Amino acid sequence: MRRRSPALLAVVVSRAPKAPWYIGEFEYVDDHRSGKIVVELNGRLNKCGVISPRFDVGVKEIEGWTARLLPSRQFGYIVLTTSAGIMDHEEARRKNVGGKVLGFFY
């Protein structure tokens, strides 16, 4: 069984399709433990959060999660891990795939 470190997950999430508008450059610092990431924000990130535990979300339930976590329907993104990879909620809805909620940002 492979364990994924939180730092590695942050790197993967930062490469999500919508993340470049929010996240500038980042640097991974190996501290011989779990690692750390130094992130440069573009100044447009108001809030971000992690959802723990990672709840299962079907395609039909994505709308409910966006209403619960985001301030409006067209403002912000929920990050999901799916069988097709890590993506935002809009791409998951377009591809008609569900998955687990990792977090959100706006």
JOURKA-V235226 format. One record per pair of residues at least 4 apart in sequence whose ideal C-beta (glycine too) atoms are under 6 Angstrom apart, sorted by the first residue. I is the first residue (numbers start at 0). J is the second residue. D is the distance in whole Angstrom. If there is no record, write none. Layout:
# JOURKA-V235226
I,J,D
I,J,D
This chain:
# JOURKA-V235226
3,7,6
3,8,6
4,33,5
4,34,6
6,34,4
6,36,5
9,36,5
11,85,6
12,78,6
13,18,5
13,22,5
13,25,6
15,85,6
15,87,6
17,76,5
17,87,5
18,22,5
21,41,6
21,43,6
21,44,5
21,104,6
23,39,4
23,41,5
24,39,5
25,36,6
25,38,5
26,37,5
27,36,6
28,35,5
29,34,6
30,35,6
40,44,5
45,105,6
46,105,6
47,104,4
48,102,6
48,103,6
49,102,4
50,100,5
50,102,6
53,99,4
54,100,5
55,99,6
56,60,5
56,61,6
56,64,6
56,97,5
56,100,5
57,97,4
58,95,6
58,97,5
61,88,5
61,92,6
64,68,6
64,77,6
65,69,5
65,88,6
68,77,6
68,103,5
69,75,4
69,105,6
70,74,6
74,105,6
75,105,3
76,87,4
77,88,4
77,103,5
78,101,5
78,102,5
79,91,5
79,98,4
79,100,6
80,85,5
80,98,5
80,99,5
80,101,6
81,91,6
81,96,5
81,98,3
83,94,6
83,96,5
86,90,4
86,91,5
91,96,5
